[in-house]
Amino acid sequence: MPKNNLTLYIFIALVLGVITGYIYNVSVINAINVKINTADANIKTINTKLVLLNDTTAAGHIALQAQKAQQLKISKDNNSIREDKLEGFSILSEIFLRLIKMIVAPLVFTTLVVGVAKVGDIKAVGRIGGKTMLWFISATLVSLLLGMLLVNLFQPGKAMHLPLPDSHLSTGIKKTTLSFIEFVGHVFPRSIFEAMANNEILQIVVFAMFFGVATAAIGEQGKIVIKAMDAIAHVILKITGYVMKVAPLAVFGAITAVIAKQGLGVLSTYGIFISEFYFSLIMLWLIIIMVGFIVLKKPVFKLIGRIKDAMLIAFSTSTSEAAYPKVLLELENFGCSNKIVSFVLPLGYSFNLDGSMMYMTFASLFLAQSYDIHLSFGHQLSMLLVLMLTSKGVAGVPRASLVVIAATLSMFNIPEAGLFLLIGIDPLLDMGRSATNVLGNAMAAAVVSKWEGELDN
């Protein structure tokens, strides 16, 4: 597929996906959604009644439990039916994502080994790593602070005035906390094969850095390894070109499934929150591009033009991982040094998720506002720092943003059940987060290349 046509095909797929999803929702899925929503509402009513009955042996309590079990079965059965009806669309994006995941781990390993081996000097690796982490930490703080500032400005939750929920209600999202031992386990691999099988990018980075430094240290024999790894990387990039040909189909499938499942009604119900969040993302984009312009000057706009396809893919599939091979290729075409891109980009997927960072403060404070819970400026800053730390321990966790938020809410006495407000619209928000993550990581790689004098426009 010619490169200049890919953006057009993806855009067409987006539009067709929205139209097809809406038609399928109205004609097929909506009736199933009504049954699920009715059952869920009945379960909530029954839970409220159960809380008021202290005697668990009473006939009324037993009858309510039986009714609850019946409603749970109705909800579960209809959820299964809905997933079966959407399977044909979901399979398109699932195939694409599996093909991308097939590529990512070996691509990260081979390119990073080549990059580190070409740098050679361990001091140079440390210098580049220091500059990279400086950008990442700064970008993370800016993203979190911007989310905190804008959610206080817009106050999207103020109009909701939700009553505090029953304490026994749970969202089913597993909470996670960052202990030192878990962080060490997340960073350092016990097996490179296990890390590659699970696409643990940070663990692959650690092993690849050791491998690259050792390869450079053995001299002439190391050059053979570097040449082989470079050849393998180019083969994988060629495979990437083949995989990208099916990207429009994946985009169509992903968007159709989301719209068919949620319906366009979700946009009107949460319209204010969604629009204010996306406005906040645009503000973050402008800040990232402005800082990039200060360092890169006019070529920053050329960079944006090159990565737009990758951002569209990330937006449509709700995962920045899907865009990784495309971003890597476009950054090198832009003029970034292979050794810098191979070093910075994998690290960014664990430490520089700008869109996700902003969402965490935005969503957490939105929930506090929804329950009329006042958090002082000091408490909000504390939340910001907690989110900054806990988020580094869950890279690669499905729905990582919701997991981190779930772990943080209880620390500030915000009801965990508030996450029910976000679960329904999270796929729509995840699209914007993923595209922003791609922009932030691409800009980081270009800026570090410029700082190192390794950018050739």
C-alpha positions in Angstrom: 0.0 0.0 0.0 1.6 3.4 -1.0 2.5 5.4 2.0 0.7 8.5 1.0 -2.6 6.5 0.7 -2.4 4.8 4.1 -3.7 7.8 6.1 -6.7 8.2 3.6 -7.5 4.5 3.9 -7.4 4.6 7.7 -9.6 7.7 7.8 -12.1 6.0 5.5 -12.0 2.9 7.7 -12.8 5.1 10.7 -15.8 6.7 9.1 -17.2 3.4 7.8 -16.6 1.9 11.2 -18.7 4.6 13.0 -21.5 4.2 10.4 -21.5 0.4 10.5 -21.2 0.3 14.3 -24.2 2.6 14.7 -26.4 0.6 12.3 -25.4 -2.7 13.9 -26.0 -1.2 17.4 -29.5 0.0 16.5 -30.6 -3.2 14.6 -28.9 -5.9 16.7 -27.0 -4.9 19.9 -29.4 -2.4 21.4 -32.0 -5.0 22.4 -29.3 -7.0 24.2 -28.0 -3.8 25.9 -31.5 -3.1 27.3 -31.6 -6.6 28.9 -28.1 -6.1 30.4 -28.9 -2.6 31.7 -32.2 -3.8 33.2 -30.6 -6.7 34.9 -27.7 -4.5 36.3 -30.3 -2.0 37.6 -32.2 -4.8 39.3 -29.0 -6.2 40.9 -28.2 -2.7 42.3 -31.7 -2.5 43.8 -31.4 -5.9 45.3 -28.0 -5.1 46.8 -29.5 -2.0 48.5 -32.2 -4.2 50.0 -29.7 -6.8 51.2 -27.7 -4.2 53.1 -30.9 -3.3 55.1 -31.5 -6.9 56.1 -29.2 -7.9 58.9 -30.5 -11.4 59.4 -29.0 -13.6 56.6 -31.2 -16.6 57.6 -34.5 -14.7 57.1 -36.8 -15.9 54.3 -36.7 -12.4 52.7 -32.9 -12.4 52.5 -32.8 -15.9 50.9 -35.4 -14.8 48.4 -33.4 -11.7 47.5 -30.3 -13.8 47.0 -32.1 -16.0 44.7 -33.4 -13.0 42.7 -29.9 -11.6 42.6 -28.5 -14.9 41.2 -31.2 -14.9 38.5 -30.4 -11.4 37.5 -26.7 -12.1 37.5 -27.3 -15.0 35.1 -29.4 -12.9 32.8 -26.6 -10.2 32.7 -23.9 -12.8 32.2 -25.7 -14.7 29.4 -26.6 -11.5 27.5 -23.0 -10.2 27.8 -21.9 -13.5 26.2 -24.5 -13.1 23.5 -23.3 -9.5 22.8 -19.6 -10.6 22.6 -20.6 -13.4 20.1 -22.5 -10.9 18.0 -19.4 -8.6 17.9 -16.9 -11.3 17.3 -16.8 -10.9 13.6 -15.7 -7.3 13.9 -13.4 -7.8 16.9 -11.5 -10.5 15.1 -10.1 -8.0 12.5 -8.4 -5.9 15.1 -7.4 -8.9 17.1 -5.5 -10.4 14.2 -3.7 -7.1 13.6 -2.8 -6.7 17.2 -1.4 -10.2 17.4 0.7 -9.6 14.3 2.1 -6.4 15.9 2.8 -8.1 19.2 4.6 -10.8 17.2 6.9 -8.1 15.8 7.5 -5.8 18.8 9.6 -7.9 21.1 12.2 -9.1 18.5 12.2 -5.6 17.0 12.9 -3.9 20.4 15.7 -6.4 21.2 17.5 -6.3 17.8 17.4 -2.6 17.3 18.4 -1.8 20.9 21.3 -4.2 20.8 22.5 -2.6 17.6 22.0 0.9 19.0 23.8 0.3 22.3 26.6 -1.7 20.6 27.2 1.2 18.2 27.3 3.7 21.1 29.8 1.3 22.6 31.0 3.4 25.5 29.1 2.7 28.7 29.5 6.4 29.6 27.8 7.4 26.4 24.9 5.0 27.2 24.6 6.6 30.7 24.7 10.1 29.1 21.9 9.3 26.6 19.9 7.5 29.3 20.2 10.6 31.6 18.9 12.9 28.9 16.1 10.5 28.1 15.0 10.2 31.7 15.2 14.0 32.1 12.7 14.4 29.3 10.5 11.6 30.5 10.2 12.9 34.1 9.6 16.4 32.9 6.9 15.3 30.4 5.2 13.1 33.1 5.0 16.0 35.6 3.7 18.4 32.9 1.0 15.8 31.9 -0.1 15.2 35.4 -0.1 18.9 36.3 -2.0 19.8 33.2 -4.7 17.2 33.9 -5.0 18.5 37.5 -5.2 22.1 36.3 -7.8 21.6 33.6 -10.1 19.3 35.6 -10.2 21.9 38.3 -10.9 24.6 35.6 -13.7 22.6 33.9 -15.0 20.7 36.9 -16.9 18.1 34.8 -18.0 16.1 37.8 -19.7 19.0 39.7 -23.0 18.6 38.0 -23.4 14.9 38.9 -23.9 15.2 42.7 -23.8 11.5 43.2 -24.6 10.0 46.6 -21.9 8.0 48.2 -22.3 4.3 47.2 -22.6 1.3 49.4 -19.2 0.3 50.7 -19.5 -3.3 49.6 -19.9 -2.6 45.9 -16.9 -3.5 43.8 -15.9 -2.8 40.2 -14.1 -6.0 39.8 -10.9 -4.2 38.7 -7.9 -5.6 40.5 -6.1 -2.9 42.4 -2.3 -2.8 42.4 0.2 -1.0 44.6 3.9 -0.5 43.8 6.2 -2.2 46.3 9.9 -2.2 45.8 10.1 -6.0 45.3 7.3 -5.8 42.7 9.1 -3.0 40.9 12.4 -4.9 40.8 10.5 -8.0 39.5 8.9 -5.9 36.8 12.2 -4.3 35.7 14.7 -7.2 35.8 13.9 -10.4 33.8 14.5 -13.9 35.2 14.4 -15.2 31.6 14.7 -13.2 28.4 12.5 -15.8 26.7 9.7 -15.3 29.3 10.1 -11.5 28.9 9.8 -11.7 25.1 6.9 -14.2 25.3 5.0 -11.7 27.5 6.1 -8.6 25.6 7.6 -7.2 28.8 9.3 -4.2 27.0 11.2 -2.9 30.1 12.7 -6.3 30.8 13.7 -6.7 27.2 15.4 -3.3 27.3 17.4 -4.3 30.4 18.7 -7.5 28.8 19.3 -5.8 25.4 21.4 -3.1 27.1 23.6 -5.7 28.8 23.8 -7.7 25.5 24.7 -4.6 23.5 27.4 -3.4 25.9 28.9 -6.9 26.0 28.8 -7.1 22.2 30.7 -3.9 21.8 33.2 -5.0 24.4 34.4 -8.2 22.6 35.7 -6.3 19.6 35.9 -7.9 16.2 33.6 -10.9 17.1 31.0 -8.4 18.3 30.9 -6.8 14.8 29.5 -10.1 13.4 26.7 -10.1 16.0 25.9 -6.4 15.3 25.7 -7.1 11.6 23.5 -10.1 12.1 21.2 -8.2 14.5 21.0 -5.3 12.1 20.0 -7.6 9.3 17.3 -9.2 11.5 15.9 -5.8 12.4 15.6 -4.9 8.7 13.8 -8.2 8.0 11.3 -7.4 10.9 10.8 -3.9 9.5 10.0 -5.5 6.1 7.4 -7.7 7.9 6.1 -4.5 9.5 5.4 -3.1 6.0 3.3 -6.2 5.2 1.4 -6.0 8.5 0.6 -2.3 7.9 -1.3 -3.2 4.8 -4.1 -4.7 6.9 -4.2 -1.7 9.3 -7.3 -0.1 7.7 -9.2 -3.4 8.2 -8.1 -3.5 11.8 -9.2 0.1 12.3 -12.6 -0.7 10.8 -13.1 -3.7 13.0 -12.0 -1.9 16.2 -14.2 1.2 15.7 -17.2 -0.8 14.6 -17.0 -3.1 17.7 -16.7 -0.1 20.1 -19.6 1.9 18.5 -21.8 -1.2 18.1 -21.3 -2.1 21.8 -21.6 1.3 23.3 -23.8 3.1 20.8 -23.6 6.8 20.0 -25.7 7.4 23.1 -22.6 7.1 25.3 -21.3 10.3 23.5 -24.3 12.3 24.6 -24.5 10.9 28.1 -20.8 11.7 28.8 -20.4 14.3 26.1 -19.1 17.1 28.4 -16.6 14.9 30.1 -15.3 13.3 26.9 -15.1 16.7 25.0 -13.3 18.3 27.9 -10.9 15.4 28.2 -10.1 15.6 24.5 -9.7 19.3 24.7 -7.2 18.7 27.5 -5.3 16.2 25.2 -5.1 18.8 22.5 -3.6 21.2 24.9 -1.1 18.6 25.9 -0.3 18.0 22.2 0.3 21.7 21.7 2.7 21.8 24.7 4.6 18.8 23.4 4.8 20.2 19.9 5.8 23.7 21.2 8.7 22.2 23.3 9.7 20.1 20.3 9.7 23.3 18.1 12.0 25.0 20.6 14.5 22.2 20.2 13.9 21.0 16.6 12.7 24.2 15.0 10.6 23.9 11.8 11.4 20.2 11.2 9.0 19.4 14.1 6.1 19.8 11.7 7.7 17.3 9.3 8.0 14.9 12.2 4.2 15.3 13.0 3.4 14.6 9.3 5.5 11.4 9.4 4.0 9.9 12.5 0.3 10.8 11.8 -0.4 7.3 10.4 1.1 5.7 13.6 -1.1 8.0 15.7 -4.2 7.1 13.8 -3.4 3.4 14.2 -2.9 3.9 18.0 -6.1 5.9 18.2 -8.2 3.4 16.3 -6.9 0.2 18.1 -6.6 1.9 21.6 -3.0 0.7 22.0 0.2 2.6 21.4 2.0 -0.7 21.1 0.3 -1.2 17.7 2.1 1.9 16.4 5.6 1.0 17.7 7.1 -0.5 14.5 5.7 2.3 12.4 7.0 5.0 14.7 10.5 3.4 14.8 10.6 3.4 11.0 9.3 6.9 10.5 11.7 8.4 13.1 14.7 6.9 11.3 13.3 8.2 8.0 12.9 11.6 9.7 16.7 11.6 10.3 17.0 10.4 13.9 19.9 8.2 14.8 19.1 4.5 14.8 21.0 4.0 18.1 19.1 6.8 19.8 15.7 5.8 18.5 16.3 2.1 19.5 17.3 3.3 23.0 14.7 5.9 23.7 11.5 4.5 22.2 11.4 1.2 24.2 12.0 3.1 27.4 9.2 5.5 26.5 6.7 2.7 26.5 7.3 2.1 30.2 8.2 5.6 31.5 6.7 8.2 29.1 3.0 7.6 28.6 1.9 11.2 28.6 -1.7 10.7 27.6 -2.2 8.1 30.3 -0.6 10.3 32.9 -2.9 13.2 32.2 -6.0 10.9 32.2 -5.1 9.6 35.7 -5.3 12.9 37.4 -8.2 14.1 35.2 -10.3 11.0 35.9 -9.4 10.7 39.6 -10.4 14.3 40.4 -13.5 13.9 38.2 -14.7 11.1 40.5 -13.9 13.2 43.6 -16.0 16.1 42.1 -18.8 13.6 41.2 -19.2 12.6 44.9 -18.8 16.2 46.1 -15.5 15.3 47.9 -13.3 18.3 48.3 -9.6 17.7 47.9 -7.3 20.6 49.0 -4.4 21.7 46.7 -2.0 19.7 49.0 -4.1 16.6 48.7 -4.2 16.9 44.9 -0.4 17.3 44.7 0.0 14.2 46.9 -2.3 12.3 44.5 -0.2 13.5 41.6 3.0 12.2 43.1 1.3 8.9 44.1 0.0 8.4 40.5 3.5 9.3 39.1 5.1 6.5 41.2 2.4 3.8 41.0 2.0 4.2 37.2 5.6 3.0 36.7 4.8 -0.4 38.1 2.0 -1.5 35.7 3.3 -0.9 32.2 1.9 -3.7 30.0 -1.1 -4.3 32.4 -4.4 -4.4 30.5 -6.4 -1.3 31.2 -3.4 -0.1 33.2 -4.8 3.4 33.7 -8.0 2.1 35.4 -5.9 -0.3 37.5 -3.7 2.6 38.8 -6.7 4.8 39.5 -8.4 2.0 41.4 -5.3 1.7 43.6 -5.2 5.4 44.3 -8.8 6.2 45.0 -8.9 4.5 48.4 -5.9 6.5 49.6 -8.0 9.7 49.3 -11.4 8.2 50.5 -12.9 8.3 47.0 -15.4 5.4 46.4 -13.9 2.7 44.2 -17.4 2.1 42.8 -17.0 5.5 41.0 -15.0 3.6 38.4 -18.3 2.4 37.1 -18.7 5.9 35.7 -15.5 5.4 33.6 -15.6 1.7 32.6 -18.3 2.3 29.9 -16.5 5.1 28.2 -12.9 4.0 28.8 -12.4 2.5 25.3 -13.3 5.9 23.8 -10.9 7.7 26.1 -8.2 5.1 25.6 -8.1 6.0 21.9 -6.9 9.6 22.7 -4.5 8.4 25.4 -2.8 6.0 23.0 -2.4 8.5 20.2 -0.9 11.0 22.7 1.5 8.4 24.0 2.8 7.9 20.5 3.3 11.6 20.0 5.1 12.0 23.3 7.5 9.1 22.7 8.3 10.1 19.1 9.0 13.7 20.2 11.3 12.4 23.0 13.3 10.3 20.5 13.7 13.2 18.1 14.7 15.7 20.9 17.3 13.4 22.4 18.7 12.8 18.9 19.0 16.5 18.5 20.7 17.0 21.9 23.2 14.3 21.0 23.9 15.9 17.6 22.6 12.7 15.9 19.7 14.3 14.0 20.1 14.5 10.2 17.2 16.2 8.5 
